[in-house]
Amino acid sequence: ESITEVTIGTWLKEDGDFVELDEAVCEIETDKASQELPAEASGILRHVAKEGDTLGIGELICKIEVMDEAPSTDSKSADTAPASTENSSNNSASSKESYATGTPSPAAAKILAEKGIPVKDIKGTGVDGRITKEDAEKAQKSAPAKAESKPVEKKETSSNTPEPSGERTQTRKRMSQMRKTIARRLVTVKNETAMLTTFNEANMKPIMDMRSKYKEMFKEKHGVGLGFMSFFAKAAAQALLEFPDVNAMIDEAEGQIVYNDYVDISVAVSTEKGLVVPVLRNVEKLSFAQIEQGIIDLAVKARDGKLAIEDMQGGTFTITNGGVFGSMMSTPIINAPQSAILGMHNILQRPMAVNGEVVILPMMYLAVSYDHRIIDGKEAVSFLVAIKKYLEEPERLMFGI
């Protein structure tokens, strides 16, 4: 549902390899996540699509020549013999050539392209002279020798312009389907919403004191640590119920505002393949322990690439924590079609005036970006003040006041 196309990421098996039933043959990328494609039968794999190709639903990715077991070693050596003969004697090669001769496998082509090595310079050692991944990797090692012999030409240099020193290389990497989707969605949000950000700050000492006092007992009883996210999620859920406009969204097609009487919080998780926002549902009804366990489960699934589509669908509000990377202040971008997002930041010891005296306190800047088409400034500011109140007086969360 909602997926209309996929991109072929990396072939895990070469063209012509024998694969077992359910063995992963390649990675496919969607705008939501990446996943491995398992073989539907045992046999010889034949690639149809190349790495980087984008296919619609139902299009062919590969074929499998079904057989119960891998070809014997004797038959393999018989297949590779023509390639060896071709390398040793060009005169006898014509009868042994095929479409595969001198053609790199997708993985080999990628390596050669990244290193700028022409395919014609490589002799293939694979079946029928195909250039394998190993051939490309070996060529990669000998490439610098060629590069060193190149810059011998004389150049006229200006005495006023210093010559660049050191290596000046560039590497091109294919943009993943997920990264393309993230880029498209962020630009769309910037262009199609009246986005505004309001800031405040919170004294984190009450929460830090509470965590220090109860974290061991909490972990012993519930089996999970007591982190900051459960306080922020609970504070946001309580504030969202008080300010329903912030928990609402615009249905452009119907020209209506949709109000939600529940709180599903999308939690931004950074992974190697990009930012994902799995959803923690009905946070207003969850205990601190349930919130902590739910966040851990979603983070583990995200980093292992095992998030399902349903894990990321929905969501009425988003929390993102740039503070874990050292961010002091930022203006987070709304996660459409939601109307607001809360940004957490670094906790820093700062001098603050308390009752006419200077006190050093652990302070955090808070940011709420919101869609001004649906949320007025008064509601946005009041909403953030409510979150500040719950964070600075966390006992309110326990009593619901």
C-alpha positions, -999 to +999 in steps of 0.1 A: +000+000+000+012+035-010+043+020-027+043+025-065+079+018-074+112+003-061+148+009-069+173-019-072+200-012-046+228-038-045+229-072-061+240-096-034+244-125-060+261-122-093+245-130-126+249-168-132+253-176-095+234-206-080+210-195-053+190-215-028+153-210-021+147-179+002+184-168-001+187-130-004+196-121-040+194-083-039+184-052-019+154-032-031+148+003-019+114+021-015+106+056-003+099+041+031+127+016+037+151-009+022+147-047+023+162-078+009+145-098-020+145-136-014+148-161-041+115-178-049+132-211-060+166-227-061+186-224-094+208-202-116+201-165-111+198-143-143+197-105-137+171-086-157+173-052-139+205-034-131+216-017-099+200+018-098+171+008-121+137+020-109+108-004-115+071-002-112+050-027-092+049-060-111+079-055-133+106-082-137+137-079-115+154-112-123+148-148-135+158-181-120+166-212-141+152-237-116+173-267-106+176-287-074+213-284-068+243-263-080+261-275-112+290-298-105+326-285-104+334-304-136+306-286-155+318-253-141+354-258-152+341-268-186+322-236-188+352-215-177+376-233-201+367-212-232+374-180-212+409-193-202+416-202-239+404-168-250+429-151-227+458-172-238+451-172-276+432-144-293+432-165-326+409-192-310+387-167-292+362-160-320+345-193-317+342-190-279+329-154-276+294-146-264+274-116-253+291-119-219+327-115-233+342-083-219+309-074-202+312-065-165+287-078-139+267-050-122+289-050-092+321-049-113+307-021-135+300+000-104+335-005-091+351+003-124+329+034-129+338+047-094+375+043-101+373+057-137+388+025-152+376+018-188+360-016-193+380-022-224+412-023-203+400-052-183+403-089-192+374-109-177+381-142-160+344-152-155+322-175-176+327-167-213+351-138-204+327-119-182+343-093-160+337-103-124+337-082-092+371-098-083+385-086-117+374-051-110+388-051-075+422-063-088+422-036-115+414-011-088+447-018-071+468-013-102+449+019-112+470+044-092+501+034-112+484+046-144+472+077-127+508+086-116+521+084-151+495+108-164+503+143-150+536+146-169+525+173-193+539+208-190+515+235-179+520+272-178+514+283-143+507+318-131+531+330-105+502+346-086+481+314-085+494+287-062+490+251-075+466+229-055+485+203-035+475+168-025+449+145-041+418+162-055+393+134-062+356+131-064+333+102-057+298+098-071+273+078-052+238+069-064+210+087-045+189+060-028+151+059-032+147+068+004+170+098+002+151+110-030+118+107-012+131+126+019+144+154-003+112+156-023+090+156+009+111+183+027+110+206-003+072+201-007+067+209+030+088+241+027+069+252-004+033+242+005+030+251+042+032+284+061+059+271+084+070+291+115+091+282+145+087+293+181+114+287+208+115+283+246+139+268+271+134+243+299+152+237+332+161+199+330+172+196+366+139+183+380+138+155+354+175+147+359+170+146+397+140+123+393+159+100+369+189+098+393+166+089+422+145+063+405+164+049+374+178+018+392+144+009+406+127+016+373+151-006+354+149-034+379+111-034+377+105-028+340+137-040+324+143-008+305+162+024+313+144+056+322+154+081+294+145+116+285+123+106+256+095+092+278+092+125+296+091+144+264+066+120+247+043+121+278+046+159+281+039+164+244+009+140+245-006+158+275-001+192+258-015+179+225-048+169+242-050+205+257-043+221+223-061+200+197-052+223+168-016+212+171-027+176+169-048+182+138-040+182+101-055+197+069-073+175+044-066+196+012-088+174-010-119+179+011-110+214+024-114+202+060-094+202+092-091+167+107-089+166+146-075+135+163-087+125+197-056+102+201-018+110+201+004+090+177+039+103+180+064+099+152+099+095+166+128+106+143+155+079+141+188+084+123+200+054+104+229+047+080+204+050+050+187+081+062+161+095+086+131+074+093+101+083+116+084+052+130+052+058+150+045+052+186+008+049+189-017+060+216+011+077+237-016+094+259-025+059+273+010+045+276+031+043+308+067+056+310+079+020+308+057+012+277+070+044+260+106+035+267+102+000+254+083+011+224+110+036+214+137+009+218+118-016+197+113+010+169+149+022+170+162-014+168+139-023+138+149+010+121+186+004+124+183-033+113+162-023+083+132-042+095+106-015+097+073-024+080+052+001+061+026+001+089+053+011+114+057+044+097+021+052+086+000+077+104+014+098+132-002+130+144+029+148+158+067+143+156+096+146+181+132+149+168+162+150+191+191+168+175+206+172+209+221+137+208+244+150+180+253+182+199+228+206+183+221+236+205+192+251+185+175+243+152+143+249+132+129+214+125+108+208+094+072+196+097+066+159+089+036+163+065+007+160+067+012+167+104+009+203+115+038+205+141+071+190+152+090+194+185+128+197+184+149+187+214+184+200+218+216+198+238+215+202+275+241+228+286+250+241+321+241+279+319+239+307+345+203+315+351+186+342+374+165+324+400+148+346+427+173+374+421+203+350+423+226+335+396+223+297+396+240+273+372+213+250+357+211+223+330+191+241+303+177+229+270+163+250+241+130+237+228+117+245+193+082+239+178+078+243+141+041+246+131+019+252+101+005+287+105-024+278+082-040+258+109-022+268+142-022+304+153+008+319+171-010+320+204-018+282+203+018+274+192+034+294+220+009+282+246+015+246+235+053+250+240+049+267+273+027+237+284+055+213+275+080+235+294+057+233+324+054+195+324+092+191+320+101+215+348+074+200+370+073+163+360+051+154+389+023+170+370+026+142+344+021+116+372-011+133+384-024+145+351-026+181+362 
